[in-house]
């Protein structure tokens, strides 16, 4: 199948960045100059830049231009907005896999879950414990809480897939609030992630919200720091 022109240009520009034609964090030439360089329209060039943003090869500042980013072999969370583990891995041409370690109904849960999800006392939740792997290597351990009314027919087979996609079959997810800690892995989690006890890791506490600000999902996830990175572009306001 013939590749779209803007993707061909994106590939060529990425080769130039990877080949150090442009240094890491260097500002790229203007859209006019790049369009002339590739003998294409500025519209096609803009679409190519957008493709490279999604690949985390460049970052674009509306007021200052486009900059080359450092490449990484780690999975990066946050660079492409609120995306699930499977979505991010597939965009990087990796093979994601999910193992459901436990799926059960609970009516007792930590106070932070009650507060975060605005629960009434003893409201039934799904507690889902999952191990996420990429190319057969364990990457992330998750413990997720979701109201049973949100996914009343959830089973272990469904839980191996994207929970976001299941939820969005009837409720749109708008955004997530996330707190991140740098930690040393406890022994039982390090065994699941196939690393030494006490290895450095990230612990992320995440609450996902609907478009009307209703809390949908609470998640505590451990991420191997040798395999995962969290990526945010912070703009200075003037």
GIURZI-V763665 format. One record per pair of residues at least 4 apart in sequence whose C-alpha atoms are under 6 Angstrom apart, sorted by the first residue. I is the first residue (numbers start at 1). J is the second residue. D is the distance in Angstrom with one decimal. If there is no record, write none. Layout:
{{I,J,D} {I,J,D}}
//
This chain:
{{6,44,5.4} {6,47,6.0} {6,48,4.8} {7,48,5.9} {10,48,4.7} {15,19,5.8} {16,21,5.2} {17,21,5.7} {17,22,5.2} {24,68,5.3} {24,69,5.4} {24,70,5.4} {25,67,5.5} {25,68,4.8} {25,69,5.4} {26,67,5.5} {26,68,5.6} {27,66,5.7} {27,67,4.3} {28,66,5.6} {28,67,5.6} {29,33,5.9} {31,35,5.9} {35,39,5.7} {35,40,5.1} {35,41,5.8} {35,42,5.5} {35,45,5.8} {52,57,5.3} {52,58,5.8} {53,57,5.9} {53,58,5.1} {53,59,5.7} {54,80,5.9} {57,69,5.3} {58,67,5.5} {58,68,4.5} {58,69,5.1} {59,66,5.7} {59,67,5.4} {60,65,5.8} {60,66,4.3} {61,65,5.2} {74,227,5.0} {74,228,5.0} {75,228,4.9} {76,229,4.8} {76,230,5.4} {76,231,6.0} {77,230,4.8} {77,231,5.8} {78,231,5.2} {79,231,5.3} {86,96,5.8} {89,94,5.2} {90,94,5.4} {95,134,5.4} {95,135,5.0} {96,133,5.7} {96,134,4.5} {97,132,5.9} {97,133,5.0} {98,131,5.8} {98,132,4.7} {98,160,5.2} {99,130,5.6} {99,131,5.1} {100,130,4.5} {101,129,5.4} {101,130,5.3} {102,128,5.8} {102,129,5.0} {103,127,5.8} {103,128,4.7} {104,126,5.8} {104,127,5.5} {105,125,5.7} {105,126,4.9} {106,124,5.7} {106,125,5.4} {107,122,4.5} {107,123,5.7} {107,124,4.9} {112,116,5.9} {113,117,5.9} {114,118,5.7} {114,119,5.0} {117,215,5.2} {125,146,5.4} {125,147,4.4} {125,148,5.1} {126,145,5.6} {126,146,5.2} {126,148,5.7} {127,144,5.6} {127,145,4.8} {128,143,5.6} {128,144,5.0} {129,142,5.6} {129,143,4.5} {130,141,5.9} {130,142,5.1} {131,140,5.9} {131,141,4.7} {132,138,5.9} {132,139,5.7} {132,140,5.1} {133,137,5.1} {133,138,4.2} {133,139,5.2} {138,193,5.1} {139,224,5.8} {140,222,5.5} {140,223,4.7} {141,221,5.5} {141,222,5.1} {142,220,5.9} {142,221,4.3} {143,219,5.7} {143,220,5.3} {144,218,5.7} {144,219,4.3} {145,217,5.9} {145,218,5.1} {146,217,5.0} {148,152,5.0} {167,171,5.7} {168,172,4.9} {172,210,5.7} {173,209,5.8} {173,210,4.4} {174,209,6.0} {174,210,5.1} {174,211,4.8} {175,208,6.0} {175,209,5.6} {176,207,5.4} {176,208,4.1} {176,209,5.8} {177,206,5.7} {177,207,5.3} {178,205,5.5} {178,206,4.4} {179,204,5.7} {179,205,5.2} {180,203,5.8} {180,204,4.5} {181,202,5.6} {181,203,5.1} {182,202,4.8} {183,200,5.8} {183,201,5.4} {183,202,5.9} {184,198,4.6} {184,199,5.3} {184,200,4.6} {184,201,5.9} {185,190,5.7} {185,197,5.9} {185,198,4.7} {185,199,5.5} {187,197,4.8} {190,194,5.9} {190,195,5.2} {190,196,6.0} {190,197,5.3} {201,223,5.6} {201,224,4.9} {201,225,4.6} {202,222,5.7} {202,223,5.0} {203,221,5.6} {203,222,4.6} {204,220,5.8} {204,221,5.2} {205,219,5.8} {205,220,4.8} {206,218,5.7} {206,219,5.1} {207,217,5.6} {207,218,4.7} {208,215,5.9} {208,216,5.6} {208,217,5.2} {209,213,5.4} {209,214,5.3} {209,215,4.4} {209,216,5.4} {210,214,5.2} {224,228,5.9}}
//
